[in-house]
Amino acid sequence: MPEAVIVDAVRTPIGRAFKGSLAQLRPDEMGAFIVDKLLERNPEVDPALVEDVYCGCGLPQGLQAFNIARIMVLLSEKLPKEVTGSTISRYCASSLEAIRQAANAIRAGEGDVYIAAGVEWVSRYNEAVEGARPQDQNPKLQGNDGQPNAYIAMGLTAENVAERYEVSRAEMDKYAQRSQELAVASQDSGFFDREIVPVTLPDGTVVAKDDGPRRESSIEKLAQLEPAFKPGGKVTAGNSCPLNDGAAAVLLMSDTKAKELGVKPRARIVTAATWGNEPEYMGVAPIGAIRKVLKRAGMTMDDIDIVELNEAFAAQVIPIMNECNIPLEKLNPHGGAIALGHPFGMTGARIMCTLLNGLETDDKQIGLETMCVAGGQGEAMIVERLN
């Protein structure tokens, strides 16, 4: 059985939704853009070899509809029209699932070269209201008569987690400040420049940095913010991820094809796992996913050098860190989504960009990526650096 290896991974900067640097761009065009840039960076790979393009998208409606993966292929200046595209939606883990499905297809011998992308343009959600309205929800899953509430607001799930795990507001703000400081330091050092492809706007402006990291952030300023989701709550805009726009793409290949082409892979995919729990506590589902993926890999947390956990809310990061015995120094060493942002469908591929970058920059070997998913799910993947 062939091994699934990652040849490369790139991303756009992450823009703040609605008023950010990328807000007026189209998600399908930016998805095609980042796929083309990925192929440009790897000229030894003939685009015609690509078997399929899997694109993760959290809300594939409006401008993200009509099977955006195939639309991206048709818009691409590199891919021939014979290459197919499939859109994958596991909300926050959509593009990690795209990577997983591409890896599984390679292991099954269905093809040798795949692109797993991720795109989300929250700024354009005003064109995607269908399916998000209360009247479109299944009444059997709205939390009535003891049934789960699959549609609960994400901020309320964070409040539930904070209450169950007794996470204080001070702990959450302290963690959020850490994320901001690490992201700013990594931005200043040029760390993210190694994974970001600059975007040129229609007016000629070049966007090369993430909008999110806040240099002016402080514990004192975070402490002044009001609860965002319920009166007397602990979850604020400062200890939660913002809304964002962005796209990322990952080039996967069988190890045999990589050897044939003389390509040096950056990493191999060890294994992946998913986990489900109550939707009302979706933020801690990575606990189960992490335990499952470690067992599947025959590893313990001691074997993991870097953990990249999507920071949807500080309220969920802290219990996951404690329950899975993740040393703080291993966790998101270059900042996370609280600072950088969380464009839902992009996030899995974005984190893979940062994880590979971190393993190489910090000279580490084994990395674990994980995130919670709306509806009460978690997903995790372990990779091993090869270069």
C-alpha positions as CSV (number, residue, x, y, z in Angstrom):
1,M,0.0,0.0,0.0
2,P,1.5,3.4,-1.0
3,E,2.2,6.0,1.7
4,A,0.4,9.4,1.4
5,V,2.9,12.2,1.5
6,I,2.5,16.0,1.5
7,V,4.6,17.7,-1.1
8,D,3.7,21.3,-0.3
9,A,1.1,23.5,1.4
10,V,0.4,27.2,0.8
11,R,-2.2,29.8,1.8
12,T,-3.5,33.3,1.3
13,P,-3.3,35.8,4.1
14,I,-6.3,35.6,6.4
15,G,-8.6,38.7,6.1
16,R,-11.0,39.9,8.7
17,A,-14.6,39.4,7.5
18,F,-16.7,42.3,6.1
19,K,-14.2,45.2,6.5
20,G,-10.9,43.3,6.1
21,S,-8.3,43.2,3.3
22,L,-9.9,40.4,1.3
23,A,-13.6,41.1,1.9
24,Q,-14.5,42.1,-1.7
25,L,-12.9,39.1,-3.4
26,R,-14.7,36.0,-4.6
27,P,-14.1,32.7,-2.9
28,D,-14.1,30.6,-6.1
29,E,-11.5,32.9,-7.7
30,M,-9.3,32.9,-4.6
31,G,-9.6,29.1,-4.4
32,A,-8.4,28.8,-8.0
33,F,-5.7,31.4,-7.2
34,I,-4.2,29.4,-4.3
35,V,-4.3,26.1,-6.3
36,D,-2.5,27.8,-9.1
37,K,0.1,29.2,-6.8
38,L,0.6,25.8,-5.2
39,L,1.3,24.3,-8.7
40,E,3.6,27.2,-9.6
41,R,5.7,26.4,-6.5
42,N,6.1,22.8,-7.7
43,P,6.9,22.9,-11.4
44,E,8.1,19.4,-11.4
45,V,4.5,18.2,-11.0
46,D,2.5,18.2,-14.2
47,P,-1.0,19.6,-13.4
48,A,-2.5,16.9,-15.7
49,L,-1.3,14.3,-13.1
50,V,-3.8,15.6,-10.5
51,E,-6.5,13.0,-10.1
52,D,-9.0,15.2,-8.2
53,V,-9.3,18.4,-6.3
54,Y,-11.0,18.1,-2.9
55,C,-12.0,21.5,-1.5
56,G,-13.3,21.9,2.1
57,C,-15.9,24.6,2.6
58,G,-17.9,25.1,5.7
59,L,-21.0,26.7,4.1
60,P,-21.0,25.7,0.4
61,Q,-23.8,28.1,-0.6
62,G,-24.2,31.4,-2.3
63,L,-20.8,32.3,-3.9
64,Q,-19.4,29.1,-2.5
65,A,-22.1,26.9,-4.1
66,F,-22.3,24.9,-7.3
67,N,-19.6,22.5,-6.2
68,I,-16.9,25.2,-5.6
69,A,-14.1,22.6,-6.0
70,R,-15.1,22.1,-9.7
71,I,-15.6,25.8,-10.2
72,M,-12.1,26.3,-9.0
73,V,-10.7,23.8,-11.4
74,L,-12.5,25.5,-14.3
75,L,-11.2,28.9,-13.2
76,S,-7.6,27.6,-12.8
77,E,-5.0,28.7,-15.2
78,K,-3.0,25.6,-14.5
79,L,-5.4,22.6,-14.3
80,P,-6.8,21.0,-17.4
81,K,-10.6,20.7,-17.5
82,E,-10.2,16.9,-17.3
83,V,-9.3,17.3,-13.6
84,T,-12.4,16.8,-11.4
85,G,-13.4,18.6,-8.2
86,S,-15.4,17.6,-5.2
87,T,-16.6,19.9,-2.3
88,I,-16.3,18.5,1.2
89,S,-18.1,20.0,4.2
90,R,-17.3,19.1,7.8
91,Y,-17.7,22.7,8.8
92,C,-14.6,23.7,10.8
93,A,-12.7,20.6,9.8
94,S,-13.7,20.7,6.1
95,S,-10.3,21.0,4.6
96,L,-8.7,18.6,7.1
97,E,-11.3,16.1,5.9
98,A,-10.3,17.0,2.4
99,I,-6.7,16.1,3.2
100,R,-7.8,12.9,4.9
101,Q,-9.9,11.8,1.9
102,A,-7.1,12.6,-0.5
103,A,-4.7,10.5,1.6
104,N,-7.2,7.6,1.8
105,A,-7.6,7.7,-2.0
106,I,-3.8,7.5,-2.4
107,R,-3.6,4.6,0.0
108,A,-6.4,2.8,-1.8
109,G,-4.5,3.1,-5.1
110,E,-7.1,5.3,-6.8
111,G,-4.6,7.9,-7.8
112,D,-1.2,9.3,-7.2
113,V,-1.6,13.1,-7.1
114,Y,-4.3,15.1,-5.3
115,I,-4.9,18.6,-4.2
116,A,-6.8,19.2,-0.9
117,A,-7.9,22.8,-0.6
118,G,-10.0,24.9,1.7
119,V,-11.9,28.1,1.2
120,E,-14.3,30.3,3.2
121,W,-15.4,33.9,2.6
122,V,-17.5,34.9,5.5
123,S,-17.7,38.4,4.0
124,R,-19.9,37.0,1.3
125,Y,-22.3,35.1,3.5
126,N,-25.1,37.6,2.8
127,E,-25.5,35.7,-0.4
128,A,-25.8,32.4,1.4
129,V,-28.7,32.8,3.9
130,E,-30.6,29.7,2.7
131,G,-30.2,26.9,5.2
132,A,-29.1,29.2,8.0
133,R,-32.6,30.3,8.9
134,P,-34.5,28.9,12.0
135,Q,-37.3,27.7,9.8
136,D,-34.9,25.5,7.9
137,Q,-33.8,23.6,11.0
138,N,-35.1,20.2,11.9
139,P,-37.4,20.7,14.9
140,K,-36.3,17.3,16.3
141,L,-32.7,18.6,16.8
142,Q,-33.5,22.0,18.4
143,G,-32.9,20.9,22.0
144,N,-36.6,20.2,22.8
145,D,-37.8,17.2,24.9
146,G,-34.4,16.0,25.8
147,Q,-33.1,16.0,22.2
148,P,-29.7,17.5,21.3
149,N,-29.5,21.0,20.0
150,A,-27.6,20.6,16.8
151,Y,-28.1,24.3,15.9
152,I,-26.9,25.9,19.2
153,A,-24.8,29.1,18.8
154,M,-21.1,28.3,19.0
155,G,-20.6,30.9,21.6
156,L,-23.1,29.2,23.9
157,T,-21.3,25.9,23.5
158,A,-18.1,27.7,24.7
159,E,-20.0,29.0,27.7
160,N,-21.2,25.4,28.4
161,V,-17.6,24.1,28.2
162,A,-16.3,26.9,30.5
163,E,-19.0,26.0,33.1
164,R,-18.5,22.2,32.9
165,Y,-14.7,22.4,33.1
166,E,-14.6,25.4,35.5
167,V,-12.5,27.6,33.2
168,S,-12.2,31.1,34.6
169,R,-12.5,34.3,32.6
170,A,-8.9,35.2,33.7
171,E,-7.6,31.9,32.3
172,M,-9.3,32.4,29.0
173,D,-8.0,36.0,28.7
174,K,-4.5,34.9,29.6
175,Y,-4.5,32.3,26.9
176,A,-5.9,34.7,24.4
177,Q,-3.2,37.2,25.1
178,R,-0.6,34.4,24.6
179,S,-2.0,33.7,21.2
180,Q,-1.8,37.3,20.2
181,E,1.7,37.7,21.4
182,L,3.0,34.6,19.7
183,A,1.3,35.5,16.4
184,V,2.7,39.0,16.4
185,A,6.2,37.7,17.2
186,S,5.9,35.1,14.4
187,Q,4.6,37.7,12.0
188,D,7.5,40.0,12.8
189,S,10.1,37.2,12.4
190,G,8.9,36.3,8.9
191,F,7.6,32.9,10.0
192,F,4.3,33.2,8.2
193,D,5.9,34.5,5.1
194,R,7.1,31.0,4.3
195,E,3.5,29.7,4.0
196,I,1.7,32.8,2.7
197,V,1.3,33.7,-1.0
198,P,0.6,37.5,-1.3
199,V,-2.7,38.6,-2.9
200,T,-2.9,41.5,-5.2
201,L,-6.2,43.4,-5.0
202,P,-8.0,44.9,-8.0
203,D,-6.6,48.4,-7.0
204,G,-3.1,47.1,-7.0
205,T,-2.7,46.8,-3.2
206,V,-0.7,43.8,-2.2
207,V,-1.9,41.9,0.9
208,A,0.9,39.8,2.4
209,K,0.1,39.6,6.1
210,D,-2.8,38.3,8.1
211,D,-5.2,41.0,9.3
212,G,-5.8,39.5,12.7
213,P,-2.9,39.7,15.1
214,R,-3.4,42.6,17.5
215,R,-0.2,44.4,18.7
216,E,-2.2,46.6,21.1
217,S,-3.8,43.6,22.9
218,S,-3.2,43.3,26.6
219,I,-4.6,41.4,29.5
220,E,-6.0,44.7,30.8
221,K,-7.8,45.4,27.6
222,L,-9.2,41.9,27.3
223,A,-10.5,42.1,30.8
224,Q,-12.6,45.1,29.9
225,L,-14.6,43.4,27.2
226,E,-18.2,42.5,27.8
227,P,-19.5,38.9,27.5
228,A,-20.5,38.3,23.8
229,F,-23.0,35.5,24.0
230,K,-24.9,35.6,27.3
231,P,-25.3,38.0,30.3
232,G,-22.7,37.3,33.0
233,G,-20.8,34.9,30.7
234,K,-17.1,34.5,30.3
235,V,-16.7,34.3,26.5
236,T,-15.9,37.5,24.8
237,A,-14.8,38.7,21.4
238,G,-11.3,38.9,22.8
239,N,-11.0,35.3,23.9
240,S,-12.8,33.9,20.8
241,C,-11.7,33.6,17.2
242,P,-12.9,36.3,14.8
243,L,-14.8,35.9,11.5
244,N,-12.6,35.6,8.5
245,D,-11.9,35.1,4.8
246,G,-9.1,33.0,3.3
247,A,-8.0,30.0,1.1
248,A,-5.3,27.3,1.4
249,A,-4.2,24.3,-0.7
250,V,-2.1,21.2,0.0
251,L,-0.4,19.0,-2.6
252,L,-0.5,15.3,-1.8
253,M,1.1,12.4,-3.6
254,S,1.9,8.7,-3.2
255,D,5.4,8.1,-2.0
256,T,6.1,6.0,-5.1
257,K,5.0,8.8,-7.5
258,A,7.1,11.3,-5.5
259,K,10.2,9.1,-5.9
260,E,9.5,8.6,-9.6
261,L,9.3,12.4,-10.1
262,G,12.2,13.2,-7.9
263,V,10.0,15.2,-5.6
264,K,11.1,15.6,-2.0
265,P,8.0,15.4,0.2
266,R,7.7,17.6,3.3
267,A,5.8,15.1,5.4
268,R,3.9,11.9,5.5
269,I,0.5,11.4,6.9
270,V,0.6,8.9,9.7
271,T,-3.1,8.6,10.5
272,A,-6.3,10.5,11.3
273,A,-9.4,10.1,13.4
274,T,-12.7,11.7,14.2
275,W,-14.9,11.8,17.3
276,G,-18.4,12.9,18.2
277,N,-20.0,14.2,21.4
278,E,-22.9,16.3,22.5
279,P,-23.4,19.3,20.2
280,E,-23.8,21.6,23.2
281,Y,-20.2,20.8,24.2
282,M,-18.7,20.6,20.7
283,G,-15.6,22.5,21.7
284,V,-14.1,19.6,23.6
285,A,-14.7,16.9,21.0
286,P,-11.0,17.1,20.0
287,I,-10.2,15.4,23.4
288,G,-11.7,12.2,21.9
289,A,-10.2,12.7,18.5
290,I,-6.7,13.2,20.0
291,R,-6.9,10.1,22.2
292,K,-8.2,8.1,19.2
293,V,-5.6,9.2,16.8
294,L,-2.7,8.7,19.2
295,K,-4.0,5.1,19.9
296,R,-4.3,4.5,16.2
297,A,-0.7,5.7,15.6
298,G,0.6,3.8,18.6
299,M,1.9,7.0,20.1
300,T,1.5,9.1,23.3
301,M,1.6,12.8,23.7
302,D,5.2,12.5,24.6
303,D,5.9,11.5,21.0
304,I,4.3,14.7,19.6
305,D,6.5,17.7,19.1
306,I,4.0,20.3,18.0
307,V,0.2,20.4,18.5
308,E,-1.7,22.8,16.3
309,L,-5.2,23.1,17.9
310,N,-7.7,25.4,16.3
311,E,-8.5,28.1,18.8
312,A,-12.2,28.6,18.3
313,F,-12.5,29.7,21.9
314,A,-10.0,29.9,24.7
315,A,-12.8,28.2,26.8
316,Q,-12.3,24.9,24.9
317,V,-8.5,25.1,24.4
318,I,-7.8,25.0,28.1
319,P,-9.8,21.8,28.9
320,I,-8.3,20.0,25.9
321,M,-4.8,20.9,26.9
322,N,-5.5,19.7,30.5
323,E,-7.4,16.5,29.5
324,C,-4.9,15.4,26.9
325,N,-1.8,16.4,28.9
326,I,-0.5,18.8,26.2
327,P,2.5,20.8,27.5
328,L,1.9,24.5,26.9
329,E,5.2,24.9,25.0
330,K,4.0,22.3,22.4
331,L,0.7,24.0,21.8
332,N,0.3,26.5,19.0
333,P,3.9,27.8,19.4
334,H,3.3,30.5,16.7
335,G,-0.2,31.6,17.8
336,G,-3.5,30.4,16.7
337,A,-7.0,31.2,15.5
338,I,-7.8,33.7,18.3
339,A,-5.1,35.9,16.7
340,L,-4.9,34.7,13.2
341,G,-8.5,33.9,12.5
342,H,-10.7,30.9,11.5
343,P,-12.1,30.9,8.0
344,F,-14.1,27.7,8.5
345,G,-13.4,25.8,5.3
346,M,-9.8,27.0,5.1
347,T,-8.8,26.2,8.6
348,G,-7.7,22.5,8.2
349,A,-5.4,23.3,5.3
350,R,-4.2,26.6,6.9
351,I,-3.2,24.7,10.1
352,M,-1.4,22.1,8.0
353,C,0.6,25.0,6.4
354,T,1.5,26.3,9.8
355,L,2.2,22.9,11.3
356,L,4.7,21.9,8.5
357,N,6.3,25.3,8.7
358,G,6.7,24.9,12.4
359,L,8.2,21.5,12.2
360,E,10.7,22.7,9.7
361,T,11.5,26.0,11.4
362,D,11.8,24.6,14.9
363,D,13.5,21.4,13.7
364,K,10.9,19.0,15.0
365,Q,9.6,15.7,13.6
366,I,6.0,14.8,14.7
367,G,3.0,17.1,14.5
368,L,-0.6,16.8,15.4
369,E,-3.4,18.9,14.0
370,T,-6.9,19.0,15.5
371,M,-10.0,21.1,15.8
372,C,-13.6,21.1,17.1
373,V,-16.5,21.1,14.7
374,A,-19.9,22.6,14.9
375,G,-22.5,19.9,15.7
376,G,-20.3,18.2,18.3
377,Q,-17.4,16.7,16.4
378,G,-13.6,16.7,16.5
379,E,-11.0,15.6,14.0
380,A,-7.3,15.0,14.3
381,M,-4.3,14.1,12.1
382,I,-0.7,13.2,12.8
383,V,2.0,13.9,10.4
384,E,5.8,13.1,10.3
385,R,8.3,15.6,8.8
386,L,10.4,14.0,6.1
387,N,12.7,16.7,4.9
